[in-house]
């Protein structure tokens, strides 16, 4: 039986007095107890019906989710929306993310070099070098805290299907340049593989506002929230939540994360430690009645998280190239990441008896820094892709000519003149038969002088034979091709579209013997000189934030026929040939 002032739960006690518990030899036990609340004061670790501990934990399971510093006695409340100041360093997996030296979001430590947060934290602020992560923090105004560790960010991986509109898949992983050292007050936490049960009590922590629209706080706050069922969550947010989300709070309000807590951890007790159930995503106001906080349900992303962390070494080479300033740039990793207004694929629809191409979007400036314009006498005629500061890949049928043609780099709007223009020094192709389309629709263009690599001009990665393209990759194309079925002039501004890979045999049935399944890849919907299909446009696929060039557009439907997918020349077969010319690729 429960009443309003007593509740039974499991407590984990960690000795924390002067030398009583020295990390990593933590002493702990699980006890059943009855605790009296005073004004909702959190005096111990609580859980109504403890979360079953996940099997198959990480290699840090002896450390993960364990707290050393626990509160001893009540202190005057400093509420975070119904919460209080946490005991210093009592949530040792908590991280604080700074953008340009300003507190931006929270996060949770998963490994020495990985922190998890929310994707929405990075949508407008994608440049890793402007981010840093602080661990072991309690008081943000104390720049000399004994426990604190700081690391710059080397990589940001947002979920490829995150939607700014619906907030679905609101999860991101942050790679640190300098790995953290685990101590008493810097500890990782494992992501739970068992979803928390409704009515279970978990804890959200952060430095966010303690009042709606209020400022950040200086010291870490904590608040207990109750996990709600999916049906109850849907009642409070009809049509707005999906299975990638979960709600936690109190029906009457008064307990919630708030502005500045985004990406912070929702930690749930599982018997002998805490596990990470969610990260702060969104909500309406802060602590309002019938408007609980919405968290990303991390049980749905265990495989994605593992894939990102394990595949981080997925590089075909060191993937570095020196810039004109002497710094290094990674291939396939733009400083300004592609931004999508919609997560939908490009498609052709009929509206009022007219065909229209949907989900083709203007690209954010310089988000495809390897995209180049091939021009003759100042007029754009084909798209190329930078693979090295001296080399560009293009389609053979573009018929690029040495000495007369020019490669324009760092361009988004073809009318802008503040770009790099480099003459073509030489063009290399394979011997051709008199076929149309050509049997080897690929050309290697040597630039007269090296391109200046930087934020607006950078190479894409080329896959080797060990990197296989399948449905786990997120693919797209970009170019200055037609975006309407009956369009007489190609747009001046670079456009982009998500692409869905098409099974080779299904593609063969559409195109017949013109398609060679050994040499071609298919994707929909794009076409030659129609529907984002300017000749030579790249088939770009990314995993873990790194883009690879898998194909060059060879042909497609001239009438945007979505039943006839675009056909790309498969570049994996040409890797050895390209390597004969580009020695340091």
C-alpha positions in Angstrom: 0.0 0.0 0.0 1.2 3.5 -0.8 0.0 6.8 0.7 0.9 10.3 -0.1 4.0 10.5 2.2 5.5 7.0 2.1 6.7 4.8 -0.7 8.8 1.7 -0.8 11.8 1.5 -3.2 15.3 0.2 -3.7 18.2 2.2 -2.4 21.8 2.0 -3.5 24.2 3.4 -0.9 27.8 4.3 -1.9 30.3 5.1 0.8 31.6 8.6 0.1 33.2 9.9 3.2 36.9 10.8 3.4 38.4 7.7 1.8 35.6 5.3 2.7 35.1 4.4 -1.0 37.9 4.8 -3.4 37.2 4.4 -7.1 37.0 2.0 -8.8 36.6 -0.4 -5.8 33.1 0.8 -5.1 31.2 -0.7 -2.2 27.4 -0.9 -2.6 24.4 -2.9 -1.7 20.7 -3.0 -2.5 18.3 -2.5 0.3 14.5 -2.2 0.5 13.4 0.8 2.5 10.6 3.2 3.2 11.5 6.9 2.9 9.5 10.0 3.8 9.4 12.8 1.3 9.7 16.4 2.5 8.5 18.8 -0.2 9.5 16.3 -2.9 13.1 16.5 -1.7 15.3 13.8 -3.3 17.2 12.3 -0.4 18.3 9.0 -2.0 18.2 7.0 -5.2 14.7 5.9 -5.9 12.8 3.7 -8.3 9.2 2.5 -8.2 9.6 -1.0 -9.5 13.3 -1.0 -10.5 14.3 -1.2 -14.1 15.6 -4.7 -14.9 19.3 -4.3 -15.5 20.3 -4.9 -19.1 22.2 -7.9 -20.1 25.3 -7.5 -22.3 26.5 -4.3 -20.8 29.5 -2.4 -22.1 33.1 -3.1 -21.3 32.8 -0.4 -18.6 30.2 -2.3 -16.7 32.2 -2.3 -13.4 32.0 1.5 -13.5 29.0 2.4 -15.6 26.1 4.0 -13.9 27.6 3.9 -10.4 27.5 6.9 -8.1 30.2 7.6 -5.5 29.0 11.0 -4.1 25.5 10.8 -2.7 23.5 13.4 -0.7 23.7 13.1 3.1 21.2 15.6 4.3 18.7 18.1 3.1 19.7 21.5 2.0 17.6 24.5 1.0 16.0 23.8 -2.3 17.1 25.5 -5.5 14.5 24.1 -7.9 15.0 23.1 -11.6 11.2 23.0 -12.2 10.4 21.0 -9.1 13.9 19.8 -8.3 17.0 20.8 -6.4 20.7 21.3 -6.5 22.4 17.9 -6.9 25.2 16.8 -4.5 28.4 17.8 -6.3 29.6 15.1 -8.7 26.8 12.7 -7.7 25.8 12.2 -11.4 29.3 11.5 -12.8 28.1 10.7 -16.3 26.6 14.1 -16.8 28.4 16.2 -19.4 28.0 19.9 -20.3 28.3 20.9 -24.0 29.6 24.3 -24.9 29.3 26.1 -28.2 31.7 29.0 -28.7 32.2 29.0 -24.9 28.5 29.3 -24.2 26.5 26.6 -22.4 24.4 25.0 -25.0 23.2 21.5 -24.1 23.7 18.5 -21.8 24.9 15.1 -22.5 25.8 11.7 -21.0 29.2 10.0 -21.1 29.1 6.6 -22.8 32.8 5.9 -23.3 36.1 7.8 -22.8 35.7 9.4 -26.2 31.9 9.4 -26.8 29.1 11.5 -25.4 25.4 11.1 -26.3 23.1 14.1 -26.6 20.1 15.4 -28.7 20.3 16.0 -32.4 18.4 19.2 -32.2 21.4 20.8 -30.3 23.5 20.7 -33.5 21.1 21.5 -36.3 22.1 25.2 -36.6 25.6 24.6 -35.1 27.3 21.8 -36.9 31.0 22.8 -36.8 32.8 20.4 -34.4 35.7 22.7 -33.7 33.4 25.2 -32.1 32.1 22.7 -29.6 33.8 21.4 -26.4 32.6 19.0 -23.7 33.2 19.4 -20.0 32.9 16.4 -17.6 33.2 16.3 -13.9 31.5 19.6 -13.5 29.1 20.8 -10.8 29.5 24.6 -10.6 29.8 26.2 -14.1 31.2 29.4 -12.6 34.2 27.6 -11.0 36.8 27.2 -13.8 39.1 25.3 -11.5 36.9 22.5 -10.1 39.1 19.7 -9.0 37.2 17.0 -11.0 36.7 18.8 -14.2 37.9 17.6 -17.6 37.5 19.3 -20.9 37.9 18.1 -24.5 37.3 19.6 -27.9 34.9 17.8 -30.2 36.3 16.1 -33.3 33.0 14.8 -34.8 29.3 15.1 -34.5 27.0 12.3 -35.7 23.3 13.2 -35.7 20.8 10.5 -36.5 20.4 10.4 -40.3 16.6 10.4 -40.0 16.2 13.2 -37.4 13.3 15.5 -38.3 13.4 19.1 -37.3 9.6 19.2 -37.8 8.5 16.2 -35.7 11.6 15.8 -33.6 11.6 12.1 -34.3 15.0 10.4 -33.9 16.4 13.2 -31.8 19.7 11.6 -30.9 23.3 12.5 -31.6 26.8 11.2 -30.7 29.7 13.4 -30.0 33.3 12.2 -30.5 35.9 13.8 -28.3 39.4 14.7 -29.5 40.9 13.9 -26.1 39.5 10.8 -24.3 38.2 11.4 -20.8 39.9 9.7 -17.8 37.5 7.9 -15.5 37.7 9.0 -11.9 35.4 9.2 -8.9 33.4 12.0 -10.6 33.8 11.1 -14.3 32.0 7.8 -15.0 30.2 6.4 -18.1 26.7 5.1 -18.1 25.2 2.3 -20.2 22.2 2.7 -22.4 19.4 0.5 -21.1 18.1 -2.2 -23.4 14.9 -2.6 -21.3 12.4 0.3 -21.6 11.5 1.8 -18.2 8.0 0.8 -17.0 5.2 3.2 -16.7 5.0 4.7 -13.1 8.7 4.1 -12.6 10.6 7.0 -11.1 13.8 8.2 -13.0 15.9 11.3 -12.6 16.7 14.1 -15.1 19.7 16.3 -14.5 21.1 19.5 -16.0 22.0 23.1 -15.8 18.8 24.4 -17.5 16.4 27.0 -16.3 14.6 26.6 -13.0 11.7 28.7 -14.2 10.1 28.7 -17.6 12.0 31.2 -19.8 14.5 31.7 -17.0 18.3 31.8 -17.3 20.7 28.8 -16.9 21.7 27.9 -13.4 25.2 27.7 -12.2 25.1 24.5 -10.3 23.8 21.1 -11.5 20.2 20.4 -10.7 18.2 17.2 -10.4 14.6 16.3 -10.4 12.6 13.0 -10.1 10.1 12.4 -12.8 7.6 9.6 -13.4 7.7 7.6 -16.6 4.4 7.6 -18.4 2.8 5.0 -20.7 2.9 5.6 -24.4 -0.9 5.9 -24.4 -0.9 8.5 -21.6 1.9 10.4 -23.5 -0.2 10.4 -26.6 -3.2 11.8 -24.7 -1.1 14.8 -23.7 0.4 15.3 -27.1 -2.1 13.8 -29.6 -0.5 13.1 -33.0 2.9 14.5 -31.9 4.7 11.5 -30.3 5.9 8.3 -31.8 7.7 5.2 -30.6 11.1 7.0 -30.8 9.8 9.2 -27.9 8.8 8.7 -24.3 7.1 11.0 -21.7 8.1 11.6 -18.1 7.0 14.1 -15.6 3.9 14.5 -13.4 0.3 14.9 -14.6 -0.1 17.9 -12.4 3.1 19.4 -13.6 5.8 20.8 -11.4 8.6 18.4 -12.3 10.4 18.7 -15.6 13.6 19.6 -17.6 13.6 23.0 -19.1 15.6 25.3 -21.5 19.2 24.4 -21.5 18.7 20.8 -20.3 18.4 19.6 -23.9 20.4 16.4 -24.6 20.8 15.7 -20.9 20.4 12.3 -19.3 17.2 10.6 -18.0 18.8 8.1 -15.6 16.9 5.1 -14.2 17.9 2.9 -11.3 18.1 -0.8 -12.2 19.0 -2.6 -8.9 22.7 -1.9 -8.4 23.4 1.0 -10.8 21.8 3.5 -13.1 21.2 3.1 -16.8 20.4 5.7 -19.4 16.8 5.5 -20.6 16.5 8.8 -22.5 17.9 12.2 -23.4 15.9 15.4 -23.0 14.2 16.2 -26.3 11.2 18.6 -26.2 8.1 19.7 -24.5 5.5 22.5 -24.2 6.7 25.0 -21.6 8.4 23.6 -18.5 6.6 21.7 -15.8 3.1 22.6 -17.0 0.1 20.4 -16.0 -0.6 17.7 -18.6 2.5 18.7 -20.6 5.2 16.3 -19.5 8.7 16.3 -20.8 9.4 14.3 -24.0 12.6 12.3 -24.1 14.2 10.3 -26.9 13.6 6.6 -26.1 17.1 5.3 -26.3 16.1 1.6 -26.2 15.3 2.0 -29.9 18.8 3.3 -30.7 21.1 0.7 -29.0 22.1 -0.8 -32.4 22.5 2.6 -34.0 24.7 3.8 -31.1 26.9 0.6 -31.3 27.1 0.9 -35.0 28.4 4.5 -34.9 30.9 3.9 -32.2 32.2 0.6 -33.7 32.2 1.9 -37.3 34.1 5.1 -36.4 37.2 3.5 -37.8 35.4 3.0 -41.1 37.9 5.0 -43.3 39.5 3.7 -46.5 42.7 5.6 -45.6 43.8 8.3 -43.2 41.2 10.5 -44.9 43.3 13.6 -44.2 44.4 16.3 -46.6 46.4 19.5 -45.9 44.6 22.7 -46.4 46.1 25.9 -47.8 46.3 27.2 -44.1 48.4 24.1 -43.1 45.6 22.4 -41.1 44.1 19.0 -42.0 40.7 18.3 -43.4 38.9 15.0 -43.4 37.4 13.8 -46.7 33.7 13.4 -46.8 33.1 15.5 -43.7 31.8 19.0 -44.5 32.2 21.7 -41.9 28.7 22.8 -42.8 26.5 19.7 -42.8 23.7 19.2 -45.3 20.4 20.5 -43.9 17.1 18.9 -44.8 13.6 20.5 -44.5 12.1 17.1 -44.9 13.3 13.5 -44.3 11.3 12.3 -47.3 12.7 10.9 -50.5 12.5 12.7 -53.8 9.4 11.6 -55.8 7.2 12.6 -58.7 3.5 13.3 -58.0 0.6 14.4 -60.1 -1.1 17.6 -59.0 -4.0 19.0 -61.0 -3.1 16.8 -64.0 0.5 18.0 -63.9 3.6 16.2 -62.8 5.6 17.8 -60.1 8.8 16.8 -58.3 8.6 16.8 -54.5 11.2 16.8 -51.8 13.9 18.5 -53.8 15.3 21.2 -51.7 17.7 24.1 -52.0 21.0 23.1 -50.4 22.5 25.0 -47.5 25.5 27.0 -48.8 28.7 25.0 -48.9 27.2 21.9 -47.4 28.4 19.9 -50.4 31.9 21.3 -50.6 33.1 18.6 -53.1 30.5 19.6 -55.7 32.0 21.4 -58.7 30.6 23.0 -61.8 32.2 22.1 -65.1 32.0 25.1 -67.5 32.9 26.0 -71.0 33.2 29.6 -72.0 31.6 30.6 -68.7 28.5 28.3 -69.1 27.8 25.4 -66.8 27.3 22.1 -68.6 28.0 19.3 -66.1 28.5 18.4 -62.5 31.8 17.0 -61.2 33.0 15.8 -57.8 36.3 16.7 -56.1 38.2 13.7 -54.8 41.6 15.2 -54.2 43.0 18.8 -54.4 44.3 18.0 -57.9 41.6 15.7 -59.2 37.9 15.8 -60.1 35.7 12.8 -61.2 33.0 13.4 -63.8 31.0 11.5 -66.3 32.7 10.5 -69.6 29.7 11.6 -71.6 30.1 15.2 -70.3 33.0 15.4 -72.8 35.2 17.7 -70.7 38.0 19.2 -72.7 41.5 20.1 -71.5 42.8 23.7 -71.7 39.4 25.2 -72.8 37.1 24.1 -70.0 37.2 25.3 -66.4 36.4 23.7 -63.0 34.5 26.0 -60.6 34.8 25.1 -56.9 33.2 26.4 -53.8 30.1 27.4 -55.7 26.4 27.2 -54.7 24.9 29.9 -56.8 26.2 29.8 -60.4 25.8 33.6 -60.6 28.2 34.2 -57.7 31.7 35.1 -58.8 33.6 34.7 -55.4 34.7 31.2 -56.2 37.8 29.2 -57.2 38.1 28.8 -61.0 40.8 26.4 -62.2 41.4 25.4 -65.8 41.4 21.8 -66.8 45.0 20.6 -67.4 44.2 17.0 -68.6 41.3 14.5 -69.0 41.8 10.8 -68.6 39.3 8.2 -69.8 39.2 4.5 -70.5 38.9 3.1 -74.0 35.4 3.1 -75.2 33.3 1.1 -77.7 30.7 2.9 -79.8 28.0 2.3 -77.3 25.4 4.8 -76.0 25.5 5.0 -73.1 29.3 4.6 -72.9 30.6 1.4 -71.4 32.9 3.3 -69.0 31.0 6.5 -68.2 33.8 8.0 -66.0 36.5 10.6 -66.6 39.3 11.8 -64.4 40.1 15.5 -64.6 43.5 16.9 -63.6 43.4 20.5 -62.4 46.0 23.0 -63.7 46.8 23.9 -60.1 45.7 22.5 -56.7 42.4 23.5 -55.2 42.6 25.5 -52.0 41.0 23.1 -49.4 39.0 24.7 -46.6 35.4 25.1 -45.3 33.9 25.7 -48.8 36.0 23.3 -50.8 36.8 19.8 -49.6 37.1 16.3 -51.1 34.7 13.5 -50.8 35.8 10.0 -49.8 36.0 7.1 -52.3 34.9 3.7 -51.1 37.2 0.7 -51.6 36.1 -2.9 -52.2 35.6 -3.5 -48.4 32.9 -0.9 -48.1 29.6 -2.3 -49.1 26.6 -0.2 -50.0 23.3 -1.4 -48.6 20.1 0.0 -47.0 21.9 1.0 -43.8 23.5 3.9 -45.7 21.7 7.3 -46.1 22.0 8.4 -49.8 21.5 11.7 -51.6 22.4 13.6 -54.7 23.0 17.3 -55.4 23.3 19.4 -58.5 22.0 22.3 -60.6 19.6 20.1 -62.6 16.0 20.7 -63.4 13.6 20.6 -60.4 10.4 20.7 -62.5 9.1 18.4 -65.2 8.6 21.2 -67.7 11.4 23.5 -66.9 13.3 25.2 -69.7 16.2 26.5 -67.6 18.2 24.7 -64.9 18.2 26.6 -61.6 21.3 28.6 -60.7 21.2 27.5 -57.0 22.5 24.1 -55.9 19.7 21.7 -55.0 19.7 18.4 -53.2 17.4 15.3 -52.8 17.4 12.2 -50.7 17.6 9.0 -52.7 16.4 5.5 -52.2 18.5 2.7 -53.6 16.6 0.4 -56.1 17.2 -3.3 -56.4 19.4 -4.0 -59.5 17.1 -6.6 -60.9 14.0 -4.4 -60.5 16.0 -1.6 -62.2 16.9 -4.0 -65.0 13.3 -4.8 -65.6 12.6 -1.1 -66.1 15.6 -0.3 -68.3 16.2 -3.6 -70.1 19.6 -4.5 -71.5 20.9 -0.9 -71.4 21.5 -1.6 -67.7 24.5 -3.6 -66.8 24.0 -4.8 -63.2 27.8 -5.3 -62.8 28.6 -1.7 -63.7 25.5 0.3 -62.7 23.7 1.3 -59.5 20.1 2.5 -59.4 18.4 5.1 -57.2 15.1 6.9 -57.4 13.9 9.4 -58.2 16.2 11.4 -60.4 16.9 11.6 -64.1 19.2 12.9 -66.7 18.5 16.7 -67.2 15.3 16.2 -65.2 14.4 15.8 -61.5 17.8 16.6 -60.0 19.6 14.7 -62.6 22.2 17.0 -64.2 24.8 14.8 -66.0 27.6 13.5 -63.7 25.7 14.2 -60.5 27.1 12.2 -57.6 25.5 9.3 -55.8 26.6 10.3 -52.2 26.0 8.0 -49.3 26.9 8.6 -45.7 27.4 6.6 -42.6 28.4 8.1 -39.2 28.7 11.6 -40.8 31.2 10.7 -43.5 30.1 10.9 -47.2 31.4 8.5 -49.9 31.0 8.8 -53.6 29.5 5.6 -54.9 28.4 6.6 -58.4 28.1 9.2 -61.1 24.8 9.8 -62.9 24.8 8.3 -66.4 21.2 8.5 -67.4 17.6 8.6 -66.3 14.1 9.4 -67.3 13.7 12.7 -69.3 10.1 13.0 -68.0 10.7 12.4 -64.3 9.1 9.0 -64.6 9.4 7.6 -61.0 9.0 4.1 -62.3 12.3 4.5 -64.2 15.0 5.2 -61.6 18.2 7.0 -62.3 21.2 4.9 -63.3 24.7 5.6 -61.9 28.0 4.3 -62.9 29.4 2.2 -60.1 32.7 3.6 -59.0 34.0 0.7 -56.9 35.2 -1.0 -60.0 37.3 2.0 -61.0 39.2 2.4 -57.7 42.4 0.7 -59.0 42.3 2.7 -62.3 41.8 6.0 -60.3 44.7 5.0 -58.0 47.1 4.8 -61.0 46.8 8.5 -61.5 46.0 9.7 -57.9 49.0 8.2 -56.1 48.1 9.6 -52.6 44.4 8.8 -52.7 
